[in-house]
Amino acid sequence: MGDRETLGIKMLRKEYDHIILLAHGSPDPLWKQPFESLYHQVSLTYGKDNASLAYMELTTPSLEDVIEKLGEEVKTVAVLPLFLAVGRHLRHDVPAQIAALQSDDLQIELLPPIGDDDLVKQAMQTVVANHLGKV
């Protein structure tokens, strides 16, 4: 039984060959731990060939580093920002990086930040409610 079946998680569809989890970045190694933990779980579930972790700035690997290491068989990539909302980085900086990295052989799509997802919003509301003792 593969990892996906063991964890009870199945990929319902595969729209991309690879997904890059993109965090902001910080020189503080402790700051990176939650992102590395998330990436570890994602890679166990979906395979290291299907996912990577990159940082926008201040630490490595960068988005450029990750794209450079992708195999030639990867033709479509999704970049999932691990950000709560769209700001300057997601309006300007990351799209410029993606435009520079994209080619005829590699299509890269910037997804909405994870904070826009209704499941994430519900999880944040649950955390607040837990602190208020309202659950």
C-alpha positions in Angstrom: 0.0 0.0 0.0 1.5 3.4 -1.0 1.8 6.4 1.2 -1.4 8.0 -0.3 -3.5 5.0 0.6 -1.9 4.7 4.1 -2.8 8.3 4.9 -6.2 8.1 3.4 -5.5 10.9 1.0 -5.9 10.6 -2.7 -5.1 13.1 -5.5 -8.5 13.6 -7.1 -7.0 15.2 -10.2 -3.6 16.2 -11.5 -3.7 19.5 -13.2 0.1 20.2 -12.8 3.2 18.1 -13.1 4.7 19.8 -10.0 3.6 22.1 -7.3 6.0 24.6 -5.6 5.0 25.7 -2.1 6.3 29.3 -1.9 7.0 30.9 1.5 8.2 34.5 2.0 11.6 33.6 3.6 13.5 34.7 6.7 17.1 34.3 7.8 15.8 32.8 11.0 16.0 29.0 10.8 13.2 28.6 13.3 10.9 30.5 11.1 11.3 27.9 8.3 10.2 25.0 10.5 6.5 25.1 9.9 7.0 25.4 6.1 9.5 22.5 6.1 7.1 20.4 8.1 4.3 21.1 5.7 6.5 20.3 2.7 7.7 17.1 4.4 4.0 15.9 4.8 3.2 17.0 1.2 6.2 15.2 -0.2 5.4 12.0 1.8 1.8 12.0 0.5 2.4 13.1 -3.1 6.0 12.3 -3.7 9.1 14.4 -3.9 9.0 14.4 -7.7 5.6 16.2 -7.5 6.4 19.0 -4.9 9.0 21.4 -3.8 9.5 24.1 -1.2 10.9 27.5 -2.2 11.4 30.9 -0.6 10.8 34.2 -2.2 13.8 35.9 -0.4 16.2 35.9 2.5 16.8 32.1 2.4 17.2 29.2 0.1 16.2 27.4 -2.1 14.8 30.2 -4.2 12.1 29.8 -6.8 14.8 30.0 -9.4 16.8 27.2 -7.6 13.8 24.9 -7.6 12.8 25.5 -11.2 16.4 24.9 -12.3 16.4 21.5 -10.7 13.1 20.3 -12.3 13.4 17.5 -14.8 12.7 17.9 -18.4 9.5 15.8 -18.1 8.0 18.6 -16.0 5.9 20.8 -18.3 3.4 22.5 -16.0 4.1 23.9 -12.6 1.8 25.5 -10.0 3.3 28.0 -7.5 1.2 28.0 -4.3 2.0 31.0 -2.1 2.0 30.1 1.6 0.8 33.7 2.2 -2.4 34.8 3.9 -3.2 37.5 1.4 -2.1 39.2 -1.8 0.3 42.1 -1.3 3.1 43.7 -3.2 5.1 40.5 -3.5 2.2 38.5 -5.1 1.1 41.5 -7.3 4.5 42.4 -8.6 7.6 40.4 -7.4 6.5 36.8 -7.8 4.8 37.3 -11.2 8.0 39.0 -12.5 10.0 36.0 -11.2 7.6 33.6 -12.9 7.7 35.5 -16.2 11.5 35.3 -16.2 11.5 31.6 -15.5 8.7 30.5 -17.8 9.5 29.2 -21.3 7.8 27.5 -24.2 8.7 24.1 -22.6 7.6 25.1 -19.0 4.3 26.8 -18.1 4.2 28.2 -14.6 0.9 29.3 -13.0 0.7 31.4 -9.9 -2.1 30.2 -7.7 -4.0 32.4 -5.2 -2.4 32.5 -1.8 -3.3 29.7 0.6 -5.1 32.3 2.8 -7.7 32.8 0.1 -8.9 29.2 0.4 -12.2 28.7 2.3 -10.7 25.8 4.2 -7.9 27.9 5.5 -10.3 30.7 6.5 -12.5 28.2 8.3 -9.5 26.8 10.1 -8.4 30.3 11.3 -12.0 30.9 12.5 -11.8 27.6 14.4 -8.5 28.6 16.1 -10.0 32.0 17.1 -13.1 30.3 18.5 -11.0 27.8 20.4 -9.2 30.7 22.1 -12.5 32.3 23.0 -13.9 28.9 24.3 -16.8 29.1 21.8 -16.4 25.7 20.1 
